[in-house]
Amino acid sequence: MRSWIAALAAVIATAACAIAPAAALACGPYTVGLYEYSGLYYRDAQGRWTGIDKDVVDEIARRSGCKLKAVTESRVRIWAQIASGQMDMTVSALMTKERELLVEFIPYIESRQFVVMRPALAASSGTPAAFLADKRRRVIVVRGYVFTPTVESWLTSLRIQGRVDEAPDQPTAIRIFRAGRGDAVVLGAHSLALARRADPVFANFTALSFAPTERSIGALALSRERIPQADRDLMRHAVDEMLKDGTIDGYKYRHLGDVSETP
């Protein structure tokens, strides 16, 4: 997986090898929007913020020399602030053409998306078409999340019918579904694995992949307006090296353990 992401990063990358080792101009300070989501960013047993994305930001700052200030926000507010020029960058961003007008993407993590249902419902309505046909059924998603094409198309049809409920964040989405206030919830592979590990009841739910070959790619998103190209190149070079030397794989193992993406 590391080589796949590294290859994608290399295709998108500018000539990072041309970066001067210690430029006279300072890099930053820049604000980085982080949002609570599974092993990417969460509170530990002592209530401290931790996770893959926090580790990635800290290491980018160390390797690039850029001053980065983490700010905890919702996805929706992060993108609104990036669009209005009030925030400089964010993490684990899913790439879209619209967002690419605002930011430069630096990919570093990938996952798959699953639709989770109770077993009885999965047996009768476990396909996009079957779920759509049952007008009583509703799905829970996290507000501001970007979905893979097949899941997005399915959700668009449900939205037209007013059958999509939005939660402000991933823990809330899981709690709502767990309480029976929704018929399905869309989760990434890492969130699904951690939810099953934390809750024995959740392990009994059925995870369906509506598009097994589609991957969601998480990327650093750097404001084109607020971050000069030279500083973006410094951070891209840092991420590329972290992918090559296994640093990001180490963060994933630290926060997720040996997580299989198979439901």
C-alpha positions in Angstrom: 0.0 0.0 0.0 2.8 2.4 0.8 4.3 2.0 -2.7 0.9 2.7 -4.3 0.4 6.0 -2.4 4.0 6.9 -3.0 3.5 6.4 -6.7 0.4 8.6 -6.7 2.2 11.3 -4.8 5.1 11.2 -7.3 2.7 11.6 -10.2 1.2 14.7 -8.7 4.4 16.1 -7.2 6.3 19.1 -8.5 10.1 19.0 -8.7 10.7 18.5 -5.0 14.3 17.6 -5.6 15.0 21.2 -6.5 14.1 22.5 -3.1 16.8 24.4 -1.3 17.8 22.7 1.9 17.4 25.7 4.2 15.9 28.7 2.6 16.4 32.1 4.1 12.6 32.8 4.2 10.6 31.2 7.0 7.9 28.7 6.2 4.7 29.6 8.1 3.2 29.9 10.5 0.2 28.1 9.0 -3.1 26.9 10.6 -4.0 23.3 10.0 -7.6 22.2 10.4 -8.0 18.8 12.1 -11.3 17.0 12.6 -12.3 14.1 14.9 -12.4 10.9 12.9 -11.5 7.4 14.1 -7.8 6.7 14.4 -7.0 9.7 12.3 -7.7 12.2 15.1 -9.2 11.3 18.5 -8.9 11.7 22.3 -6.9 9.1 24.1 -7.7 7.7 27.6 -6.2 10.8 29.2 -8.3 13.1 27.0 -5.4 14.3 24.9 -5.7 14.7 21.1 -3.8 12.1 19.1 -4.0 10.1 15.9 -2.4 9.5 12.6 -3.1 13.0 11.2 -1.7 14.7 14.3 1.5 12.6 14.0 1.7 13.4 10.3 1.4 17.2 10.9 4.0 17.1 13.7 6.5 15.2 11.5 5.9 17.4 8.5 6.7 20.4 10.7 9.9 18.7 12.0 11.2 17.7 8.6 10.2 20.8 6.6 10.9 23.4 9.2 7.5 24.9 8.6 5.6 26.2 11.6 2.2 24.5 11.8 -0.6 25.3 14.3 -3.3 22.6 14.7 -6.9 23.8 15.1 -9.7 21.3 15.8 -12.8 22.0 13.8 -15.6 20.3 11.8 -15.0 19.3 8.2 -17.7 21.8 7.0 -16.1 24.7 8.9 -12.6 23.8 7.8 -13.5 23.9 4.1 -15.5 27.1 4.6 -12.5 28.8 6.3 -10.1 27.6 3.6 -12.5 28.9 0.9 -12.7 32.3 2.7 -9.0 32.5 3.3 -9.2 32.1 7.1 -7.4 28.7 7.2 -4.3 27.5 5.5 -4.5 23.7 5.2 -6.2 20.5 6.4 -5.6 16.8 6.6 -7.1 13.5 5.2 -8.9 15.5 2.6 -10.7 13.6 -0.2 -9.8 15.0 -3.6 -12.4 16.6 -5.8 -12.1 18.9 -8.9 -13.9 21.7 -7.0 -11.5 21.5 -4.1 -8.5 21.4 -6.4 -9.3 25.0 -7.4 -8.6 26.0 -3.8 -5.9 23.6 -2.7 -2.9 21.5 -3.8 -3.3 17.9 -2.7 -0.5 15.7 -1.3 -1.9 12.1 -0.9 -0.7 10.0 2.0 -3.4 7.5 3.1 -6.0 5.4 1.4 -9.1 3.4 2.6 -12.4 1.9 1.3 -16.0 2.9 2.2 -18.6 0.5 3.6 -22.3 0.7 4.1 -23.1 -0.9 7.5 -26.5 -2.4 8.2 -28.1 -4.8 10.7 -27.9 -8.4 9.3 -31.6 -8.8 8.7 -31.8 -5.7 6.6 -28.6 -6.5 4.8 -30.1 -9.8 3.7 -33.2 -8.1 2.2 -31.8 -4.7 1.1 -28.1 -5.2 0.8 -27.7 -3.6 -2.6 -28.0 0.0 -3.7 -31.1 -0.7 -5.7 -32.8 -2.8 -3.0 -32.2 -0.1 -0.3 -33.5 2.6 -2.6 -36.6 0.6 -3.4 -37.5 0.3 0.3 -38.8 3.9 0.9 -38.9 3.5 4.7 -35.1 3.2 4.9 -32.7 6.0 5.9 -28.9 6.3 5.9 -26.6 8.2 8.2 -23.5 10.0 6.9 -21.0 12.5 8.3 -21.7 16.1 7.2 -19.0 17.3 4.7 -17.6 13.9 3.9 -16.7 13.1 0.3 -17.7 9.7 -1.0 -16.4 7.4 -3.7 -18.4 7.7 -7.0 -20.7 4.7 -6.6 -21.6 5.5 -3.0 -22.0 9.2 -3.9 -24.4 8.3 -6.8 -26.5 6.1 -4.4 -26.6 8.9 -1.7 -27.6 11.5 -4.3 -30.7 9.4 -5.1 -31.5 9.1 -1.4 -31.0 12.8 -0.8 -33.5 13.6 -3.5 -36.0 11.5 -1.5 -35.0 13.1 1.8 -33.7 9.9 3.2 -30.2 11.0 4.3 -29.4 12.1 7.9 -26.2 14.0 8.5 -24.2 13.8 11.7 -21.7 16.5 12.7 -18.9 13.9 13.1 -18.0 10.2 12.8 -18.5 9.3 16.6 -21.9 10.9 16.5 -22.8 9.0 13.3 -21.9 5.7 14.9 -23.8 6.5 18.1 -26.9 7.4 16.2 -26.8 4.2 14.2 -26.0 2.1 17.2 -29.0 3.5 19.0 -31.3 2.3 16.1 -32.1 5.8 14.8 -31.0 4.9 11.2 -31.0 1.9 9.0 -27.5 2.2 7.6 -24.3 4.2 8.2 -21.4 4.8 5.8 -18.0 4.3 7.3 -14.4 4.1 6.1 -12.6 0.8 6.6 -10.5 2.1 9.5 -13.5 3.5 11.3 -15.3 0.2 10.8 -12.5 -1.8 12.2 -12.1 0.4 15.3 -15.8 0.4 16.0 -15.9 -3.3 15.9 -12.9 -3.6 18.2 -14.5 -1.1 20.7 -18.0 -2.5 20.7 -18.8 -6.3 20.5 -22.4 -5.5 19.4 -21.1 -3.5 16.5 -19.1 -6.5 15.4 -22.4 -8.2 14.6 -23.5 -5.7 12.0 -22.9 -6.4 8.3 -20.5 -4.2 6.3 -21.3 -4.0 2.5 -18.9 -2.7 -0.1 -21.0 -1.3 -2.9 -17.8 -0.6 -5.0 -15.0 -3.0 -4.0 -12.5 -1.4 -6.4 -13.1 2.2 -5.5 -10.7 3.7 -2.9 -10.9 6.9 -1.0 -7.5 8.7 -1.0 -6.7 11.0 1.9 -4.4 13.9 1.2 -2.9 17.0 2.8 -4.7 20.0 1.3 -2.7 23.2 1.1 -4.3 26.5 0.2 -3.0 27.8 -3.1 -3.8 31.4 -2.1 -2.3 31.4 1.3 0.7 29.1 1.1 3.5 29.9 -1.5 4.6 27.2 -3.9 8.0 27.0 -2.3 6.4 26.1 1.1 4.0 23.6 -0.5 7.0 22.0 -2.1 8.8 21.7 1.2 5.8 19.9 2.7 5.3 17.7 -0.3 9.0 16.6 -0.1 8.5 15.8 3.6 5.4 13.7 2.9 7.1 11.9 0.1 10.0 10.9 2.3 7.6 9.8 5.1 5.9 7.4 2.6 9.2 6.1 1.3 10.8 5.4 4.7 7.6 3.8 6.2 7.0 6.5 8.8 3.3 6.9 7.9 2.8 3.1 7.9 4.2 3.2 11.4 1.6 5.8 12.5 -1.2 3.7 11.0 0.0 0.6 13.0 0.4 2.7 16.2 -3.2 4.0 16.1 -5.1 1.2 14.2 -3.1 -1.9 14.9 -3.2 -4.7 12.3 -6.4 -3.6 10.6 -7.8 -5.6 7.8 -10.1 -3.8 5.3 -12.1 -7.0 4.7 -15.5 -6.8 6.4 
